[in-house]
C-alpha cells in the first residue's frame, strides 16, 4: 500500500517553508528528533546545509535512511546523542 504525502511547515535556517513527505518519514523524523533531543526543524536545517544539488525533501529522506542505517550497524546504544546527526552529516 502506498503512503500518501503529507505537507507540513518547517523552519529551516530561520526561514519557514513546507515539505511534503510520506507519513512514515514524518514519523521517523519525529522519532529521531525525540531520540536526539532536538527538533525536526534543526534536523531539516542541518539537511539543507549538506544537501548539495538535491532538494530539501530529498536531503531529509536520505538523512533518515542514513540515520537508521547507521543505527542498525552500531545498535541502539542510547549513549551517543547528537553525535549520530553529526556522523550522518559527515562530522565524526
C-alpha positions, 0 to 999 in steps of 0.5 A: 500500500502506498503512503500518501504525502503529507505537507507540513511547515518547517523552519529551516535556517530561520526561514519557514517553508513546507515539505511534503513527505510520506507519513512514515518519514514524518514519523521517523523524523519525529522519532529521531528528533525525540531520540536526539533531543532536538527538533525536526526543524534543526534536523531539516536545517542541518539537511539543507546545509549538506544537501548539495544539488538535491532538494530539501525533501530529498536531503531529509529522506536520505538523512533518515535512511542514513540515520537508521542505517547507521543505527542498525550497524552500531545498535541502539546504544542510547549513549551517543546523542547528537553525535549520530546527526553529526556522523550522518552529516559527515562530522565524526 
